Amino acid sequence: MQILNSYVRKAMAEGLIDEWHIWDFTRAPSDHDWVTREFGPVRYMGDNVGYQHRGSVKRTAAMRIGARITNDLHLALMPKNDPGSFYEIVVGGWNNNQSVMRKLSRAQITDFDRSQAPTAWARTTPGVLSPGRVNDIVLNIDAAGIPDLMVNGVSVGRWPDIVLAEGADVMVRGGWGGDLELTDANAPVRRYIGNPGDQMPYFQAYQYYAKRLPDFADALFLKCDDDIVYVDLDGLAGFIDHRRKNPHYFVTSANVVNNGVCAYFQQVSGALPTSLGHFERPPGGFGGTLWTDPDKANNLHDFFLAAPKKELPLPSKVVDWQERQSINFIAWLGRDLQHMALARGDDEKMLTVDLPAFLERPTAIYSDFTVSHLSFGPQEQGVDVNRLIAAYDKLMREKLAL
């Protein structure tokens, strides 16, 4: 993904892309830690996501947070002078009716179960969080080191028994049905964290944007897999322009190396020689021998890497398509988010089969914009990942003059 990172940041520097939203659906803690280090700040968190760092508060600088959340806003105050414990403030818990504070050990920061944790402070706060606005959260430490909290201009609590003379780091999360969006996290590159442990989690991203249709209706979305290892930046502007000027397509795919449907058309056009094997038309656009055969994938990558020109033209500049296709790199128009509040399930089938059929709109593949996709799941045991990543990294550095 570091290769993709380099391409996208170059595209942003050249004004081709305005924002990059990294959706963290990682399953391994080490992958989550890497994404957290590389990208930020966090903008959105599902209700089952653990605490994320937000910043710090001290006597000379209050912390102000803009938060969209319906209930159970959790703030963790990590005292600078007490590395063993933290204070947890829950705002609008119990169906947005009560707020509490607890003192907990740092070891409990990842634990959601508070059934045995004592409550140090509690207050009835009916309707403290508003679902109809960005909640204005102000956390302050006064001159004596005592913290206090205001929400939407109302004092929620002040805790004179707590002295944070050296300040505190602050972490945040939602919980119990309360997804958290930090509306003041507006950096061009920012993170969105889906709920962990879901085997088909991607509906969370589509629903996020669909619920915010007015904010994104005029945008153009580029969605890509995390293992895109080559991006033809010279062709990206043409791809974007074609997508804008052809709204009758529901989604448009880039011309993808290691994609069954694209490989079929690449061979039909003569761009892939028969010496690489037969790239058949996948039945219904799904599966096929390339999808399952790592040797075919290795050979295809090697052929592309060795080609003087990094292009595999299709039979025509635009190929209309009526069947399923892999969504390794696709584009859609923001106005079509009105159709994209997807249910949990196979997002690829919904985007390229079910919705186009329902709306009576085709999809397309655009020939003059090439990207390379490292591997599909069934290929992974045999694809020469380390060698190919090294080769694509070398190509990226040549293309971007790094």
C-alpha positions in Angstrom: 0.0 0.0 0.0 3.0 2.3 0.3 3.3 2.1 -3.5 -0.3 3.2 -3.8 0.3 5.9 -1.2 3.1 7.4 -3.4 0.9 7.5 -6.5 -2.1 9.0 -4.7 -0.1 11.7 -3.0 1.5 12.6 -6.3 -2.0 12.8 -7.9 -3.0 15.1 -5.1 0.0 17.3 -5.5 -0.8 17.7 -9.2 -4.4 18.6 -8.4 -6.0 15.5 -9.9 -7.4 14.3 -6.5 -8.8 16.6 -3.8 -9.2 14.2 -0.9 -8.1 10.7 0.0 -10.3 8.8 2.5 -8.6 5.7 3.8 -11.2 3.2 5.1 -9.6 1.1 7.8 -11.1 -2.4 7.6 -7.9 -4.1 8.7 -8.1 -7.4 10.6 -4.6 -7.6 12.0 -3.6 -5.2 14.8 -0.2 -4.6 13.1 -2.0 -3.4 9.9 -4.3 -1.1 11.9 -1.2 0.3 13.7 0.5 1.0 10.3 -2.5 2.7 8.8 -2.8 4.8 12.0 0.8 5.9 11.8 0.7 6.6 8.0 -2.6 8.3 7.6 -4.7 10.7 9.6 -6.4 12.3 11.3 -9.4 10.0 12.1 -12.7 11.5 10.8 -15.1 8.7 11.4 -15.4 5.6 13.7 -18.0 2.9 13.9 -19.6 2.4 17.2 -17.5 -0.7 18.0 -14.1 0.9 17.3 -11.8 1.4 20.2 -10.3 4.6 21.4 -8.3 6.7 18.9 -6.0 9.6 19.8 -7.5 13.0 19.3 -4.9 15.4 20.8 -4.1 17.0 24.1 -5.5 19.5 26.6 -3.5 21.7 29.0 -4.1 24.7 31.1 -3.1 27.1 28.4 -5.1 25.5 25.6 -8.6 24.0 25.8 -9.7 21.2 23.4 -12.6 21.8 21.2 -14.2 18.9 19.2 -17.0 19.0 16.7 -18.8 15.7 16.9 -21.7 14.1 15.1 -23.0 11.4 17.5 -26.4 10.4 18.9 -25.3 8.9 22.2 -22.3 7.5 24.2 -19.5 9.9 23.3 -16.5 8.5 25.2 -13.6 10.7 26.1 -10.4 9.3 27.7 -8.2 11.7 29.6 -4.7 10.3 29.9 -2.9 12.4 32.6 0.7 13.3 31.7 1.8 12.8 35.3 0.0 9.4 35.8 1.0 6.7 33.2 -0.9 4.0 35.0 -4.4 5.3 34.8 -6.9 7.4 32.9 -10.3 9.0 33.4 -13.2 8.0 31.1 -16.0 10.5 30.6 -19.1 9.0 29.0 -21.4 11.8 27.6 -25.0 10.9 26.8 -24.9 7.2 27.8 -27.9 5.1 28.5 -29.9 6.3 25.5 -28.5 9.9 25.8 -29.9 10.3 29.3 -26.9 10.1 31.7 -23.2 11.1 31.8 -20.6 9.4 34.0 -16.9 9.5 34.9 -14.7 6.5 35.8 -11.1 6.1 36.8 -9.6 3.1 35.2 -6.2 1.5 34.7 -4.4 2.0 31.3 -4.7 -1.7 30.7 -8.5 -1.3 30.4 -8.3 1.2 27.5 -9.1 -1.5 25.0 -11.8 -3.1 27.1 -15.4 -2.2 26.2 -16.9 -4.1 29.3 -17.4 -1.6 32.1 -19.9 -3.7 34.1 -17.5 -4.1 37.0 -15.9 -0.7 36.8 -16.9 1.7 39.7 -18.4 5.1 38.8 -16.6 8.1 40.3 -19.2 10.6 39.2 -22.6 10.5 37.5 -25.2 13.1 36.4 -28.6 12.9 34.7 -28.1 14.8 31.4 -31.2 14.2 29.2 -30.7 15.0 25.6 -27.2 16.2 26.1 -26.1 15.2 22.6 -28.1 16.5 19.7 -28.6 14.3 16.6 -29.5 17.4 14.6 -26.3 19.3 14.8 -22.6 19.1 15.2 -22.1 18.8 18.9 -19.7 21.4 20.3 -17.5 19.7 22.9 -15.2 21.9 24.9 -12.8 20.3 27.4 -10.9 22.7 29.6 -8.3 22.7 32.4 -8.4 25.7 34.6 -5.5 27.5 36.3 -5.7 25.1 39.2 -5.5 22.0 36.9 -9.1 21.1 37.3 -10.9 19.8 34.2 -14.4 20.7 33.1 -16.6 19.9 30.2 -19.2 21.8 28.2 -21.4 20.4 25.5 -23.4 22.7 23.2 -22.9 25.6 25.5 -24.1 23.7 28.6 -21.8 22.8 31.5 -21.9 19.0 31.9 -19.4 18.6 34.8 -16.4 20.0 36.7 -14.2 17.6 38.7 -12.3 19.4 41.5 -11.0 16.0 42.8 -8.9 15.6 39.6 -5.9 17.8 39.1 -4.2 17.6 35.7 -1.4 20.1 36.4 0.7 18.8 33.4 -2.3 18.3 31.1 -3.5 15.2 29.5 -3.7 13.4 26.1 -7.2 12.8 24.9 -8.7 9.8 23.1 -12.2 9.5 21.8 -14.7 6.8 20.6 -18.4 6.2 20.2 -20.3 3.2 21.5 -23.5 1.3 21.9 -25.0 2.3 18.6 -23.4 5.8 18.5 -21.1 6.1 15.5 -18.7 9.0 15.9 -17.8 11.6 13.2 -15.2 14.3 14.1 -16.3 17.0 11.7 -13.3 19.2 12.4 -10.9 16.5 11.0 -10.7 18.1 7.5 -7.2 17.2 6.4 -7.0 16.2 2.7 -5.8 12.7 3.8 -7.9 11.3 6.6 -9.0 8.0 8.1 -12.4 6.3 8.4 -12.5 3.3 10.7 -15.1 0.6 10.2 -16.3 -1.7 12.9 -13.8 -4.6 13.3 -14.5 -8.3 13.0 -17.0 -8.0 10.1 -16.2 -10.4 7.3 -18.1 -8.2 4.8 -17.6 -4.8 6.2 -17.7 -2.6 3.1 -21.3 -1.6 3.3 -20.3 0.7 6.1 -18.4 3.0 3.7 -21.2 3.1 1.1 -23.8 3.9 3.8 -21.6 6.6 5.3 -21.5 8.5 2.0 -25.1 7.7 1.1 -26.3 9.3 4.3 -24.4 12.4 3.5 -25.6 12.8 -0.1 -25.9 16.6 0.0 -22.2 16.9 1.0 -21.0 14.6 -1.8 -23.6 15.0 -4.6 -21.2 17.1 -6.8 -18.1 14.9 -6.1 -16.6 12.2 -8.3 -15.5 9.1 -6.4 -12.5 6.9 -7.3 -12.6 3.7 -5.3 -9.6 1.4 -5.4 -8.3 -1.7 -3.7 -5.4 -1.4 -1.3 -3.1 -3.6 -3.5 -3.1 -1.4 -6.6 0.6 -1.3 -7.4 0.7 0.8 -10.5 -1.4 3.9 -11.5 -1.0 5.6 -14.9 -1.1 9.2 -13.6 -0.8 10.5 -17.2 -4.1 8.8 -18.0 -6.0 9.7 -14.8 -7.3 13.1 -16.0 -8.8 11.5 -19.1 -10.5 8.8 -17.0 -12.0 11.5 -14.7 -13.1 13.6 -17.6 -14.8 10.6 -19.3 -16.5 9.7 -16.1 -17.9 13.2 -15.7 -19.1 13.5 -19.3 -20.8 10.1 -19.4 -23.3 10.0 -16.6 -25.4 7.2 -18.1 -22.8 4.6 -16.9 -23.4 3.6 -13.3 -19.7 2.7 -12.6 -16.7 2.9 -14.9 -13.6 0.7 -14.4 -10.1 1.5 -15.2 -8.2 -0.8 -17.5 -6.8 -3.2 -14.9 -3.9 -5.6 -15.1 -4.8 -8.8 -13.3 -8.6 -8.5 -13.7 -10.5 -11.3 -15.5 -12.8 -9.2 -17.6 -10.1 -6.7 -18.6 -7.6 -9.5 -19.4 -10.2 -11.1 -21.8 -10.6 -7.8 -23.7 -6.8 -7.1 -23.5 -6.3 -10.4 -25.3 -9.1 -9.9 -27.8 -7.4 -6.6 -28.8 -4.1 -8.4 -29.3 -2.4 -6.7 -26.4 -1.8 -10.0 -24.5 -0.1 -12.7 -26.6 -1.4 -16.3 -26.6 2.0 -17.4 -25.1 0.8 -16.0 -21.8 -2.1 -18.5 -21.9 -5.8 -18.2 -22.7 -7.7 -15.4 -20.9 -11.3 -16.5 -21.4 -14.4 -14.4 -20.9 -15.3 -15.1 -17.2 -18.8 -16.7 -17.0 -21.1 -13.9 -16.1 -18.0 -11.7 -15.5 -17.1 -13.6 -12.3 -14.2 -15.9 -11.6 -12.4 -17.6 -14.4 -8.9 -19.1 -14.6 -7.0 -15.9 -14.0 -8.8 -15.3 -10.8 -7.7 -18.7 -9.5 -4.3 -19.3 -11.2 -1.3 -17.6 -9.6 1.0 -18.7 -12.4 -1.1 -16.8 -14.9 -1.1 -13.8 -12.6 2.7 -13.9 -12.3 3.2 -14.2 -16.0 0.8 -11.3 -16.7 2.5 -9.1 -14.2 5.9 -9.9 -15.6 4.7 -9.2 -19.2 3.3 -5.8 -18.1 6.4 -4.9 -16.2 8.7 -5.7 -19.1 6.5 -3.8 -21.7 8.2 -0.6 -22.8 4.8 1.2 -22.8 2.7 0.5 -19.7 -0.6 0.0 -21.5 -2.7 -2.9 -22.6 -5.3 -1.4 -25.0 -8.8 -2.8 -25.2 -10.7 -3.3 -28.5 -12.2 0.2 -28.2 -11.6 3.2 -26.0 -14.7 2.4 -24.0 -16.1 -1.1 -23.6 -19.8 -1.2 -22.5 -20.4 -4.0 -20.1 -23.6 -5.6 -18.8 -22.2 -8.3 -16.5 -20.3 -8.5 -13.3 -16.7 -7.2 -13.1 -14.1 -6.9 -10.4 -14.1 -3.4 -8.8 -10.3 -3.1 -8.3 -10.4 0.5 -9.5 -13.8 2.1 -10.3 -15.4 5.6 -10.5 -18.9 6.8 -9.8 -20.6 10.1 -9.6 -21.6 11.5 -6.3 -25.2 12.1 -7.3 -25.5 8.3 -7.6 -25.0 7.9 -3.9 -28.8 8.1 -3.7 -28.8 4.5 -4.9 -25.8 3.3 -2.8 -27.1 2.8 0.8 -26.0 -0.8 0.3 -26.9 -3.7 2.6 -24.3 -5.9 4.1 -23.2 -8.3 1.5 -21.4 -8.6 -1.9 -20.8 -5.0 -2.8 -19.2 -5.9 -6.1 -22.3 -7.7 -7.3 -24.5 -4.9 -6.1 -22.5 -2.2 -7.9 -21.9 -4.0 -11.2 -24.9 -6.3 -11.5 -27.9 -5.6 -9.3 -27.9 -1.8 -9.4 -27.2 -1.4 -13.1 -30.0 -3.9 -13.8 -32.4 -2.1 -11.5 -31.5 1.3 -12.9 -31.2 0.1 -16.5 -27.8 1.7 -16.8 -24.6 -0.1 -18.1 -21.2 -0.1 -16.7 -18.0 0.4 -18.7 -14.3 -0.2 -18.9 -12.1 2.8 -20.0 -9.1 1.7 -22.1 -6.8 4.6 -21.8 -6.2 4.6 -18.0 -4.2 1.6 -16.8 -3.7 0.4 -13.2 -2.2 -2.9 -11.9 -3.8 -5.0 -9.3 -1.5 -7.3 -7.3 -3.6 -10.3 -6.5 -7.0 -11.9 -5.8 -7.6 -14.1 -2.8 -7.4 -17.4 -4.7 -4.1 -16.3 -6.3 -2.3 -15.3 -3.1 -0.7 -18.6 -2.2 1.2 -18.7 -5.4 1.7 -15.1 -6.5 5.4 -14.1 -6.1 4.4 -11.1 -3.9 7.8 -9.9 -2.6 9.4 -10.0 -6.1 6.5 -8.3 -7.8 6.2 -5.6 -5.1 9.9 -4.9 -5.4 9.5 -4.6 -9.2 6.5 -2.3 -9.0 8.2 -0.2 -6.3 11.1 0.3 -8.7 8.7 1.2 -11.5 6.9 3.7 -9.2 10.2 5.4 -8.3 11.1 5.7 -12.0 7.7 7.1 -12.9 7.6 9.6 -10.1 11.3 10.4 -10.2 11.8 9.5 -6.5 
